[in-house]
Amino acid sequence: MSQDDLHPLIKAGVFHHQFVSMHPFLDCNGRLTRILTEYYLLLKNYEVAKYFILDDYYDMDRHLYSDKLHTADQGDKTTWL
């Protein structure tokens, strides 16, 4: 399976994990990651912001978001995705 065969939602999840794990900013980069993820989805015709805001969604349970996100740190992104 080539990268072009991956569904845009899977690509968005992989991008989200990879970008947030770089931590290039002192105050982390979660907000920027979520904005860029939402922008990517918009480019792929997924109007996520029409229905909910990713920041608000992840703020509902920030610990769960962080825990699920970090399950992908060892390479297996199944739980995160």
Backbone as XML, in Angstrom:
<?xml version="1.0"?>
<chain id="A" units="angstrom">
  <residue number="1" name="MET">
    <atom name="N" x="0.861" y="-1.180" z="0.000"/>
    <atom name="CA" x="0.000" y="0.000" z="0.000"/>
    <atom name="C" x="0.900" y="1.234" z="0.000"/>
  </residue>
  <residue number="2" name="SER">
    <atom name="N" x="0.693" y="2.109" z="-0.953"/>
    <atom name="CA" x="1.481" y="3.337" z="-1.006"/>
    <atom name="C" x="0.830" y="4.384" z="-0.114"/>
  </residue>
  <residue number="3" name="GLN">
    <atom name="N" x="1.593" y="5.439" z="0.155"/>
    <atom name="CA" x="1.077" y="6.501" z="1.005"/>
    <atom name="C" x="-0.132" y="7.178" z="0.361"/>
  </residue>
  <residue number="4" name="ASP">
    <atom name="N" x="-0.182" y="7.191" z="-0.970"/>
    <atom name="CA" x="-1.318" y="7.796" z="-1.664"/>
    <atom name="C" x="-2.597" y="6.991" z="-1.483"/>
  </residue>
  <residue number="5" name="ASP">
    <atom name="N" x="-2.476" y="5.715" z="-1.121"/>
    <atom name="CA" x="-3.648" y="4.868" z="-0.909"/>
    <atom name="C" x="-4.271" y="5.071" z="0.473"/>
  </residue>
  <residue number="6" name="LEU">
    <atom name="N" x="-3.561" y="5.728" z="1.375"/>
    <atom name="CA" x="-4.078" y="5.925" z="2.730"/>
    <atom name="C" x="-5.225" y="6.934" z="2.729"/>
  </residue>
  <residue number="7" name="HIS">
    <atom name="N" x="-6.222" y="6.659" z="3.536"/>
    <atom name="CA" x="-7.365" y="7.558" z="3.685"/>
    <atom name="C" x="-6.891" y="8.868" z="4.325"/>
  </residue>
  <residue number="8" name="PRO">
    <atom name="N" x="-7.449" y="10.011" z="3.913"/>
    <atom name="CA" x="-7.044" y="11.303" z="4.483"/>
    <atom name="C" x="-7.174" y="11.383" z="6.003"/>
  </residue>
  <residue number="9" name="LEU">
    <atom name="N" x="-8.147" y="10.686" z="6.594"/>
    <atom name="CA" x="-8.281" y="10.725" z="8.054"/>
    <atom name="C" x="-7.116" y="9.997" z="8.729"/>
  </residue>
  <residue number="10" name="ILE">
    <atom name="N" x="-6.632" y="8.920" z="8.117"/>
    <atom name="CA" x="-5.471" y="8.206" z="8.648"/>
    <atom name="C" x="-4.233" y="9.088" z="8.511"/>
  </residue>
  <residue number="11" name="LYS">
    <atom name="N" x="-4.078" y="9.706" z="7.338"/>
    <atom name="CA" x="-2.941" y="10.603" z="7.123"/>
    <atom name="C" x="-2.954" y="11.755" z="8.130"/>
  </residue>
  <residue number="12" name="ALA">
    <atom name="N" x="-4.138" y="12.301" z="8.403"/>
    <atom name="CA" x="-4.255" y="13.401" z="9.358"/>
    <atom name="C" x="-3.819" y="12.955" z="10.753"/>
  </residue>
  <residue number="13" name="GLY">
    <atom name="N" x="-4.217" y="11.754" z="11.153"/>
    <atom name="CA" x="-3.825" y="11.233" z="12.464"/>
    <atom name="C" x="-2.334" y="10.989" z="12.571"/>
  </residue>
  <residue number="14" name="VAL">
    <atom name="N" x="-1.733" y="10.452" z="11.518"/>
    <atom name="CA" x="-0.281" y="10.218" z="11.509"/>
    <atom name="C" x="0.454" y="11.551" z="11.551"/>
  </residue>
  <residue number="15" name="PHE">
    <atom name="N" x="0.016" y="12.506" z="10.729"/>
    <atom name="CA" x="0.630" y="13.835" z="10.743"/>
    <atom name="C" x="0.535" y="14.452" z="12.136"/>
  </residue>
  <residue number="16" name="HIS">
    <atom name="N" x="-0.653" y="14.374" z="12.726"/>
    <atom name="CA" x="-0.892" y="14.966" z="14.049"/>
    <atom name="C" x="0.126" y="14.429" z="15.060"/>
  </residue>
  <residue number="17" name="HIS">
    <atom name="N" x="0.287" y="13.123" z="15.096"/>
    <atom name="CA" x="1.239" y="12.526" z="16.039"/>
    <atom name="C" x="2.665" y="12.946" z="15.732"/>
  </residue>
  <residue number="18" name="GLN">
    <atom name="N" x="3.065" y="12.898" z="14.472"/>
    <atom name="CA" x="4.445" y="13.222" z="14.113"/>
    <atom name="C" x="4.772" y="14.676" z="14.406"/>
  </residue>
  <residue number="19" name="PHE">
    <atom name="N" x="3.862" y="15.583" z="14.088"/>
    <atom name="CA" x="4.141" y="17.000" z="14.300"/>
    <atom name="C" x="4.187" y="17.343" z="15.786"/>
  </residue>
  <residue number="20" name="VAL">
    <atom name="N" x="3.234" y="16.840" z="16.545"/>
    <atom name="CA" x="3.200" y="17.186" z="17.970"/>
    <atom name="C" x="4.392" y="16.579" z="18.708"/>
  </residue>
  <residue number="21" name="SER">
    <atom name="N" x="4.912" y="15.477" z="18.223"/>
    <atom name="CA" x="6.037" y="14.836" z="18.913"/>
    <atom name="C" x="7.366" y="15.556" z="18.675"/>
  </residue>
  <residue number="22" name="MET">
    <atom name="N" x="7.421" y="16.475" z="17.727"/>
    <atom name="CA" x="8.662" y="17.224" z="17.469"/>
    <atom name="C" x="8.954" y="18.251" z="18.566"/>
  </residue>
  <residue number="23" name="HIS">
    <atom name="N" x="7.926" y="18.823" z="19.175"/>
    <atom name="CA" x="8.059" y="19.841" z="20.229"/>
    <atom name="C" x="9.090" y="20.916" z="19.905"/>
  </residue>
  <residue number="24" name="PRO">
    <atom name="N" x="8.936" y="21.627" z="18.787"/>
    <atom name="CA" x="9.918" y="22.655" z="18.455"/>
    <atom name="C" x="9.722" y="23.963" z="19.217"/>
  </residue>
  <residue number="25" name="PHE">
    <atom name="N" x="8.654" y="24.083" z="20.004"/>
    <atom name="CA" x="8.375" y="25.333" z="20.688"/>
    <atom name="C" x="8.441" y="25.134" z="22.201"/>
  </residue>
  <residue number="26" name="LEU">
    <atom name="N" x="8.798" y="26.195" z="22.914"/>
    <atom name="CA" x="8.917" y="26.105" z="24.368"/>
    <atom name="C" x="7.593" y="25.740" z="25.028"/>
  </residue>
  <residue number="27" name="ASP">
    <atom name="N" x="6.488" y="26.265" z="24.512"/>
    <atom name="CA" x="5.183" y="25.974" z="25.119"/>
    <atom name="C" x="4.490" y="24.819" z="24.396"/>
  </residue>
  <residue number="28" name="CYS">
    <atom name="N" x="5.302" y="23.912" z="23.877"/>
    <atom name="CA" x="4.829" y="22.764" z="23.088"/>
    <atom name="C" x="4.219" y="23.261" z="21.787"/>
  </residue>
  <residue number="29" name="ASN">
    <atom name="N" x="3.460" y="22.436" z="21.130"/>
    <atom name="CA" x="2.903" y="22.844" z="19.853"/>
    <atom name="C" x="1.553" y="22.196" z="19.583"/>
  </residue>
  <residue number="30" name="GLY">
    <atom name="N" x="0.823" y="21.895" z="20.628"/>
    <atom name="CA" x="-0.460" y="21.234" z="20.477"/>
    <atom name="C" x="-1.466" y="22.037" z="19.687"/>
  </residue>
  <residue number="31" name="ARG">
    <atom name="N" x="-1.597" y="23.328" z="20.008"/>
    <atom name="CA" x="-2.570" y="24.150" z="19.294"/>
    <atom name="C" x="-2.229" y="24.253" z="17.819"/>
  </residue>
  <residue number="32" name="LEU">
    <atom name="N" x="-0.955" y="24.483" z="17.513"/>
    <atom name="CA" x="-0.527" y="24.573" z="16.118"/>
    <atom name="C" x="-0.765" y="23.251" z="15.399"/>
  </residue>
  <residue number="33" name="THR">
    <atom name="N" x="-0.477" y="22.157" z="16.066"/>
    <atom name="CA" x="-0.708" y="20.842" z="15.470"/>
    <atom name="C" x="-2.181" y="20.642" z="15.133"/>
  </residue>
  <residue number="34" name="ARG">
    <atom name="N" x="-3.051" y="21.004" z="16.055"/>
    <atom name="CA" x="-4.478" y="20.822" z="15.816"/>
    <atom name="C" x="-4.976" y="21.739" z="14.699"/>
  </residue>
  <residue number="35" name="ILE">
    <atom name="N" x="-4.441" y="22.950" z="14.622"/>
    <atom name="CA" x="-4.822" y="23.861" z="13.536"/>
    <atom name="C" x="-4.371" y="23.302" z="12.190"/>
  </residue>
  <residue number="36" name="LEU">
    <atom name="N" x="-3.127" y="22.827" z="12.126"/>
    <atom name="CA" x="-2.616" y="22.277" z="10.873"/>
    <atom name="C" x="-3.347" y="20.996" z="10.480"/>
  </residue>
  <residue number="37" name="THR">
    <atom name="N" x="-3.703" y="20.174" z="11.455"/>
    <atom name="CA" x="-4.467" y="18.965" z="11.177"/>
    <atom name="C" x="-5.833" y="19.341" z="10.606"/>
  </residue>
  <residue number="38" name="GLU">
    <atom name="N" x="-6.471" y="20.313" z="11.219"/>
    <atom name="CA" x="-7.774" y="20.767" z="10.739"/>
    <atom name="C" x="-7.646" y="21.362" z="9.329"/>
  </residue>
  <residue number="39" name="TYR">
    <atom name="N" x="-6.578" y="22.103" z="9.078"/>
    <atom name="CA" x="-6.349" y="22.683" z="7.752"/>
    <atom name="C" x="-6.163" y="21.581" z="6.701"/>
  </residue>
  <residue number="40" name="TYR">
    <atom name="N" x="-5.366" y="20.567" z="7.042"/>
    <atom name="CA" x="-5.171" y="19.445" z="6.123"/>
    <atom name="C" x="-6.511" y="18.790" z="5.798"/>
  </residue>
  <residue number="41" name="LEU">
    <atom name="N" x="-7.320" y="18.552" z="6.818"/>
    <atom name="CA" x="-8.624" y="17.929" z="6.595"/>
    <atom name="C" x="-9.523" y="18.815" z="5.728"/>
  </residue>
  <residue number="42" name="LEU">
    <atom name="N" x="-9.439" y="20.117" z="5.930"/>
    <atom name="CA" x="-10.204" y="21.050" z="5.104"/>
    <atom name="C" x="-9.769" y="20.944" z="3.638"/>
  </residue>
  <residue number="43" name="LEU">
    <atom name="N" x="-8.463" y="20.857" z="3.410"/>
    <atom name="CA" x="-7.950" y="20.701" z="2.045"/>
    <atom name="C" x="-8.450" y="19.410" z="1.397"/>
  </residue>
  <residue number="44" name="LYS">
    <atom name="N" x="-8.730" y="18.414" z="2.211"/>
    <atom name="CA" x="-9.230" y="17.127" z="1.710"/>
    <atom name="C" x="-10.758" y="17.050" z="1.763"/>
  </residue>
  <residue number="45" name="ASN">
    <atom name="N" x="-11.388" y="18.218" z="1.889"/>
    <atom name="CA" x="-12.855" y="18.344" z="1.879"/>
    <atom name="C" x="-13.547" y="17.754" z="3.104"/>
  </residue>
  <residue number="46" name="TYR">
    <atom name="N" x="-12.854" y="17.725" z="4.229"/>
    <atom name="CA" x="-13.472" y="17.349" z="5.503"/>
    <atom name="C" x="-13.640" y="18.629" z="6.306"/>
  </residue>
  <residue number="47" name="GLU">
    <atom name="N" x="-14.848" y="19.131" z="6.358"/>
    <atom name="CA" x="-15.109" y="20.391" z="7.033"/>
    <atom name="C" x="-15.337" y="20.161" z="8.526"/>
  </residue>
  <residue number="48" name="VAL">
    <atom name="N" x="-14.286" y="19.768" z="9.200"/>
    <atom name="CA" x="-14.363" y="19.426" z="10.619"/>
    <atom name="C" x="-14.890" y="20.595" z="11.431"/>
  </residue>
  <residue number="49" name="ALA">
    <atom name="N" x="-14.401" y="21.802" z="11.176"/>
    <atom name="CA" x="-14.792" y="22.974" z="11.968"/>
    <atom name="C" x="-16.270" y="23.305" z="11.818"/>
  </residue>
  <residue number="50" name="LYS">
    <atom name="N" x="-16.904" y="22.774" z="10.796"/>
    <atom name="CA" x="-18.338" y="22.990" z="10.611"/>
    <atom name="C" x="-19.131" y="22.300" z="11.722"/>
  </residue>
  <residue number="51" name="TYR">
    <atom name="N" x="-18.555" y="21.245" z="12.289"/>
    <atom name="CA" x="-19.252" y="20.434" z="13.281"/>
    <atom name="C" x="-18.685" y="20.568" z="14.695"/>
  </residue>
  <residue number="52" name="PHE">
    <atom name="N" x="-17.377" y="20.722" z="14.811"/>
    <atom name="CA" x="-16.764" y="20.904" z="16.118"/>
    <atom name="C" x="-15.349" y="21.444" z="15.939"/>
  </residue>
  <residue number="53" name="ILE">
    <atom name="N" x="-14.791" y="21.975" z="17.014"/>
    <atom name="CA" x="-13.434" y="22.518" z="17.020"/>
    <atom name="C" x="-12.526" y="21.484" z="17.673"/>
  </residue>
  <residue number="54" name="LEU">
    <atom name="N" x="-11.438" y="21.096" z="16.983"/>
    <atom name="CA" x="-10.551" y="20.068" z="17.529"/>
    <atom name="C" x="-10.045" y="20.428" z="18.920"/>
  </residue>
  <residue number="55" name="ASP">
    <atom name="N" x="-9.664" y="21.686" z="19.145"/>
    <atom name="CA" x="-9.188" y="22.087" z="20.475"/>
    <atom name="C" x="-10.243" y="21.825" z="21.538"/>
  </residue>
  <residue number="56" name="ASP">
    <atom name="N" x="-11.483" y="22.198" z="21.252"/>
    <atom name="CA" x="-12.567" y="21.974" z="22.216"/>
    <atom name="C" x="-12.791" y="20.484" z="22.443"/>
  </residue>
  <residue number="57" name="TYR">
    <atom name="N" x="-12.734" y="19.717" z="21.364"/>
    <atom name="CA" x="-12.933" y="18.271" z="21.471"/>
    <atom name="C" x="-11.868" y="17.638" z="22.361"/>
  </residue>
  <residue number="58" name="TYR">
    <atom name="N" x="-10.612" y="17.959" z="22.109"/>
    <atom name="CA" x="-9.537" y="17.367" z="22.906"/>
    <atom name="C" x="-9.485" y="17.924" z="24.322"/>
  </residue>
  <residue number="59" name="ASP">
    <atom name="N" x="-9.991" y="19.144" z="24.527"/>
    <atom name="CA" x="-10.032" y="19.722" z="25.873"/>
    <atom name="C" x="-11.026" y="19.011" z="26.785"/>
  </residue>
  <residue number="60" name="MET">
    <atom name="N" x="-11.990" y="18.289" z="26.214"/>
    <atom name="CA" x="-12.975" y="17.593" z="27.047"/>
    <atom name="C" x="-12.296" y="16.598" z="27.981"/>
  </residue>
  <residue number="61" name="ASP">
    <atom name="N" x="-11.227" y="15.972" z="27.521"/>
    <atom name="CA" x="-10.456" y="15.047" z="28.359"/>
    <atom name="C" x="-9.000" y="15.079" z="27.889"/>
  </residue>
  <residue number="62" name="ARG">
    <atom name="N" x="-8.295" y="16.118" z="28.318"/>
    <atom name="CA" x="-6.927" y="16.339" z="27.857"/>
    <atom name="C" x="-5.999" y="15.182" z="28.233"/>
  </residue>
  <residue number="63" name="HIS">
    <atom name="N" x="-6.226" y="14.559" z="29.386"/>
    <atom name="CA" x="-5.381" y="13.425" z="29.800"/>
    <atom name="C" x="-5.583" y="12.224" z="28.870"/>
  </residue>
  <residue number="64" name="LEU">
    <atom name="N" x="-6.819" y="11.944" z="28.516"/>
    <atom name="CA" x="-7.098" y="10.852" z="27.592"/>
    <atom name="C" x="-6.464" y="11.136" z="26.224"/>
  </residue>
  <residue number="65" name="TYR">
    <atom name="N" x="-6.607" y="12.370" z="25.746"/>
    <atom name="CA" x="-5.996" y="12.779" z="24.480"/>
    <atom name="C" x="-4.490" y="12.535" z="24.524"/>
  </residue>
  <residue number="66" name="SER">
    <atom name="N" x="-3.848" y="13.015" z="25.580"/>
    <atom name="CA" x="-2.399" y="12.859" z="25.717"/>
    <atom name="C" x="-1.994" y="11.393" z="25.823"/>
  </residue>
  <residue number="67" name="ASP">
    <atom name="N" x="-2.726" y="10.638" z="26.617"/>
    <atom name="CA" x="-2.418" y="9.210" z="26.773"/>
    <atom name="C" x="-2.537" y="8.466" z="25.453"/>
  </residue>
  <residue number="68" name="LYS">
    <atom name="N" x="-3.626" y="8.695" z="24.729"/>
    <atom name="CA" x="-3.830" y="8.022" z="23.443"/>
    <atom name="C" x="-2.781" y="8.458" z="22.429"/>
  </residue>
  <residue number="69" name="LEU">
    <atom name="N" x="-2.466" y="9.744" z="22.422"/>
    <atom name="CA" x="-1.456" y="10.265" z="21.499"/>
    <atom name="C" x="-0.102" y="9.614" z="21.745"/>
  </residue>
  <residue number="70" name="HIS">
    <atom name="N" x="0.268" y="9.470" z="23.002"/>
    <atom name="CA" x="1.592" y="8.922" z="23.342"/>
    <atom name="C" x="1.680" y="7.410" z="23.162"/>
  </residue>
  <residue number="71" name="THR">
    <atom name="N" x="0.544" y="6.736" z="22.955"/>
    <atom name="CA" x="0.626" y="5.303" z="22.663"/>
    <atom name="C" x="1.312" y="5.074" z="21.318"/>
  </residue>
  <residue number="72" name="ALA">
    <atom name="N" x="1.333" y="6.091" z="20.469"/>
    <atom name="CA" x="1.948" y="5.977" z="19.139"/>
    <atom name="C" x="3.451" y="6.246" z="19.164"/>
  </residue>
  <residue number="73" name="ASP">
    <atom name="N" x="3.993" y="6.656" z="20.296"/>
    <atom name="CA" x="5.412" y="7.006" z="20.386"/>
    <atom name="C" x="6.346" y="5.850" z="20.076"/>
  </residue>
  <residue number="74" name="GLN">
    <atom name="N" x="5.913" y="4.635" z="20.323"/>
    <atom name="CA" x="6.762" y="3.466" z="20.086"/>
    <atom name="C" x="6.604" y="2.904" z="18.675"/>
  </residue>
  <residue number="75" name="GLY">
    <atom name="N" x="5.797" y="3.550" z="17.841"/>
    <atom name="CA" x="5.666" y="3.137" z="16.465"/>
    <atom name="C" x="4.311" y="2.573" z="16.084"/>
  </residue>
  <residue number="76" name="ASP">
    <atom name="N" x="3.605" y="1.936" z="17.011"/>
    <atom name="CA" x="2.283" y="1.390" z="16.708"/>
    <atom name="C" x="1.235" y="2.467" z="16.944"/>
  </residue>
  <residue number="77" name="LYS">
    <atom name="N" x="0.692" y="2.987" z="15.866"/>
    <atom name="CA" x="-0.260" y="4.086" z="15.959"/>
    <atom name="C" x="-1.717" y="3.623" z="16.017"/>
  </residue>
  <residue number="78" name="THR">
    <atom name="N" x="-1.933" y="2.312" z="16.144"/>
    <atom name="CA" x="-3.273" y="1.758" z="16.097"/>
    <atom name="C" x="-4.195" y="2.376" z="17.156"/>
  </residue>
  <residue number="79" name="THR">
    <atom name="N" x="-3.776" y="2.405" z="18.391"/>
    <atom name="CA" x="-4.624" y="2.945" z="19.467"/>
    <atom name="C" x="-4.907" y="4.423" z="19.234"/>
  </residue>
  <residue number="80" name="TRP">
    <atom name="N" x="-3.891" y="5.169" z="18.857"/>
    <atom name="CA" x="-4.061" y="6.599" z="18.610"/>
    <atom name="C" x="-5.042" y="6.829" z="17.460"/>
  </residue>
  <residue number="81" name="LEU">
    <atom name="N" x="-4.847" y="6.117" z="16.380"/>
    <atom name="CA" x="-5.714" y="6.334" z="15.223"/>
    <atom name="C" x="-7.112" y="5.822" z="15.484"/>
  </residue>
</chain>
